[in-house]
């Protein structure tokens, strides 16, 4: 009875952690996270679903987030992991799913641009996982090296190494493609 009264008075209660507003975070980050997911999956609808699932998982565990400034980085890492899982499941069940309908290209897009973009995406997908993650986050998501390191849980030097190796491989692959 004495412990309950102390807790009710607040002397034993732990300080409440500041929980991020998921709706505000969604408004600020959803579009860029969808673009990020789109580099990993072939379908825009699947990318949007991955982002929604990431926000659901984030909302469930946001109370455990120690540094609120890292909420966006945490969401990016969730999206990347969900995309990897999505692709892994897709390869396993390739025969059991209907073929995806490709997104309709915009009227302004030319055949040459589509071919170049496809070559770059194919070359990106052929990179080892860490190199692909680093290159995608750096050059398609415009993230600085320090933020990539925080998102992927790597050191800044490791990110720089993966970036350099990835760019070298991409250059060789794309040059051979021409």
FENLIN-V209949 format. One record per residue. N is the residue number from 0. RES is the residue in three letters. D_FIRST is the distance of its C-alpha to the first C-alpha in Angstrom with 1 decimal. Layout:
# FENLIN-V209949
((N/RES/D_FIRST) (N/RES/D_FIRST))
This chain:
# FENLIN-V209949
((0/UNK/0.0) (1/UNK/3.8) (2/UNK/5.5) (3/UNK/5.2) (4/UNK/6.4) (5/UNK/8.8) (6/UNK/10.1) (7/UNK/10.6) (8/UNK/12.5) (9/UNK/14.5) (10/UNK/14.5) (11/UNK/13.6) (12/UNK/15.3) (13/UNK/18.7) (14/UNK/21.7) (15/UNK/23.0) (16/UNK/26.3) (17/UNK/29.3) (18/UNK/30.4) (19/UNK/34.2) (20/UNK/35.7) (21/UNK/37.3) (22/UNK/39.7) (23/UNK/41.1) (24/UNK/41.4) (25/UNK/43.2) (26/UNK/45.6) (27/UNK/46.3) (28/UNK/46.6) (29/UNK/47.5) (30/UNK/51.3) (31/UNK/51.5) (32/UNK/49.3) (33/UNK/51.5) (34/UNK/54.6) (35/UNK/53.0) (36/UNK/52.2) (37/UNK/55.8) (38/UNK/57.2) (39/UNK/55.5) (40/UNK/56.2) (41/UNK/59.4) (42/UNK/58.0) (43/UNK/56.6) (44/UNK/54.5) (45/UNK/53.0) (46/UNK/52.3) (47/UNK/50.5) (48/UNK/48.5) (49/UNK/47.4) (50/UNK/46.3) (51/UNK/44.3) (52/UNK/42.6) (53/UNK/41.9) (54/UNK/40.2) (55/UNK/38.1) (56/UNK/37.0) (57/UNK/36.5) (58/UNK/34.3) (59/UNK/32.1) (60/UNK/31.6) (61/UNK/32.1) (62/UNK/28.5) (63/UNK/29.2) (64/UNK/32.3) (65/UNK/32.0) (66/UNK/35.2) (67/UNK/35.9) (68/UNK/39.5) (69/UNK/39.9) (70/UNK/39.0) (71/UNK/42.8) (72/UNK/43.5) (73/UNK/40.7) (74/UNK/42.2) (75/UNK/45.6) (76/UNK/44.6) (77/UNK/42.9) (78/UNK/46.2) (79/UNK/48.3) (80/UNK/46.4) (81/UNK/46.4) (82/UNK/50.2) (83/UNK/50.8) (84/UNK/48.9) (85/UNK/50.9) (86/UNK/54.2) (87/UNK/53.3) (88/UNK/52.6) (89/UNK/55.8) (90/UNK/58.0) (91/UNK/56.7) (92/UNK/57.2) (93/UNK/60.3) (94/UNK/62.4) (95/UNK/59.9) (96/UNK/59.5) (97/UNK/62.1) (98/UNK/63.6) (99/UNK/61.9) (100/UNK/63.8) (101/UNK/64.6) (102/UNK/63.8) (103/UNK/66.7) (104/UNK/68.2) (105/UNK/68.7) (106/UNK/72.3) (107/UNK/72.5) (108/UNK/71.8) (109/UNK/75.0) (110/UNK/75.7) (111/UNK/76.1) (112/UNK/72.7) (113/UNK/71.0) (114/UNK/72.8) (115/UNK/71.8) (116/UNK/68.2) (117/UNK/68.2) (118/UNK/69.7) (119/UNK/67.0) (120/UNK/64.2) (121/UNK/65.8) (122/UNK/66.2) (123/UNK/62.5) (124/UNK/61.4) (125/UNK/63.6) (126/UNK/61.9) (127/UNK/59.3) (128/UNK/55.7) (129/UNK/54.6) (130/UNK/57.9) (131/UNK/57.7) (132/UNK/54.2) (133/UNK/55.2) (134/UNK/58.5) (135/UNK/56.9) (136/UNK/54.1) (137/UNK/56.6) (138/UNK/59.6) (139/UNK/58.4) (140/UNK/55.1) (141/UNK/56.3) (142/UNK/53.4) (143/UNK/53.8) (144/UNK/53.7) (145/UNK/50.4) (146/UNK/48.7) (147/UNK/50.2) (148/UNK/48.9) (149/UNK/45.4) (150/UNK/45.7) (151/UNK/47.1) (152/UNK/45.2) (153/UNK/48.4) (154/UNK/49.9) (155/UNK/52.3) (156/UNK/55.2) (157/UNK/54.5) (158/UNK/54.6) (159/UNK/57.9) (160/UNK/59.4) (161/UNK/58.4) (162/UNK/59.8) (163/UNK/63.1) (164/UNK/63.6) (165/UNK/62.7) (166/UNK/65.1) (167/UNK/67.8) (168/UNK/67.4) (169/UNK/67.4) (170/UNK/70.5) (171/UNK/72.3) (172/UNK/71.3) (173/UNK/72.2) (174/UNK/75.5) (175/UNK/76.5) (176/UNK/75.6) (177/UNK/78.1))
